[in-house]
Amino acid sequence: MEVINQSKALESNNSLLVLTHLSQLLTYVTGFGGLIVPLVIWLTSKDKIAGMDEHGKSIVNFQLSVLLFVVLSIPAILVLGLGILSLIFIGIIAFVLPIVNAVKASNRESPSYFMTIRFIA
């Protein structure tokens, strides 16, 4: 019996990785697309594109962490206004880090989102 190697070579598509990182910015346009679009791109192409699994997991973990931090910051508004400061900080971080990691993806580097809870390992 002959064994045939069924493994496919993953294609290298840095532009899709960059687009996946930048699609997180849809939150600022639509209000909700920053989690849904990268999730769909990651789930449909994680087995086809080299590096998509690593980048997709980090993006989804980052977006879920941002969502959790925003939900926790809303009640903190009542406590000396600390929630407003944290919402401003989260807004800046959620805008800057996808751009920084899109540049890293174009240079074939690993993504690095700090303050991220690993929901998906």
C-alpha positions in Angstrom: 0.0 0.0 0.0 1.3 3.4 -0.9 1.1 6.4 1.4 0.5 9.7 -0.3 1.5 12.9 1.4 -1.7 14.9 1.7 -0.1 17.9 3.4 -0.4 21.1 1.4 2.2 23.8 1.4 0.9 27.0 3.0 1.0 30.0 0.9 2.6 33.2 2.2 0.2 36.1 1.9 1.4 39.0 4.0 -1.2 41.4 2.5 -4.0 39.3 4.0 -2.3 39.3 7.3 -1.9 43.1 7.2 -5.6 43.4 6.1 -6.7 41.2 9.0 -4.8 43.5 11.5 -6.2 46.6 9.9 -9.8 45.3 9.8 -9.8 45.7 13.6 -10.2 49.5 12.9 -13.7 48.8 11.6 -14.8 49.3 15.2 -14.3 53.0 14.8 -16.4 53.1 11.7 -19.2 50.6 12.3 -19.0 50.0 16.0 -18.9 46.2 15.9 -16.8 45.0 12.8 -13.5 45.0 14.6 -14.1 41.6 16.1 -16.3 39.9 13.5 -14.3 40.6 10.4 -10.9 39.4 11.7 -12.6 36.4 13.2 -14.2 35.4 9.9 -10.9 36.0 8.0 -9.0 33.9 10.6 -11.5 31.0 10.6 -11.6 30.8 6.8 -7.9 31.0 6.0 -6.0 29.7 9.1 -5.2 26.4 7.3 -4.3 28.1 4.0 -2.0 31.0 4.8 1.3 30.7 6.7 1.2 32.6 10.0 -2.6 33.3 9.9 -3.3 31.0 12.9 -0.8 32.8 15.1 -1.9 36.3 14.0 -5.6 35.4 14.1 -5.5 34.1 17.6 -3.7 37.2 18.8 -6.2 39.5 17.1 -9.2 37.7 18.5 -7.6 37.5 22.0 -6.9 41.3 21.8 -10.4 42.2 20.7 -12.0 40.1 23.4 -9.7 41.6 26.0 -10.5 45.1 24.8 -14.2 44.3 25.0 -13.8 43.0 28.5 -11.8 46.0 29.6 -14.5 48.4 28.2 -17.2 46.5 30.0 -15.3 46.7 33.3 -14.5 50.4 32.8 -18.1 51.4 32.5 -19.0 50.8 36.2 -15.7 52.3 37.1 -16.9 55.7 35.8 -18.8 56.0 39.1 -15.6 55.6 41.1 -13.9 59.0 40.8 -14.1 59.0 37.1 -11.4 56.4 36.7 -13.5 54.6 34.1 -13.3 57.6 31.7 -9.5 57.6 31.9 -9.4 53.9 31.2 -11.8 54.2 28.3 -9.6 56.9 26.7 -6.5 54.7 27.3 -8.3 51.6 25.8 -9.4 53.7 22.8 -5.9 54.8 22.0 -4.4 51.4 22.5 -7.1 49.7 20.4 -6.3 52.2 17.6 -2.5 52.1 17.7 -1.7 48.4 18.3 -3.5 47.1 15.1 -1.5 49.5 13.0 1.8 48.6 14.7 1.1 44.9 14.3 0.1 45.4 10.6 3.5 46.8 10.0 5.0 43.8 11.9 3.0 41.4 9.8 4.2 43.0 6.6 7.8 42.5 7.8 7.0 38.8 8.7 7.3 39.4 12.4 5.2 37.9 15.2 2.4 40.0 16.6 2.7 41.5 20.0 -0.4 42.8 21.7 0.3 43.7 25.3 -2.3 43.5 28.1 -4.0 40.7 26.3 -5.8 37.8 28.0 -5.3 34.6 26.2 -8.8 33.3 25.7 -7.7 31.1 22.7 -4.4 29.3 23.1 
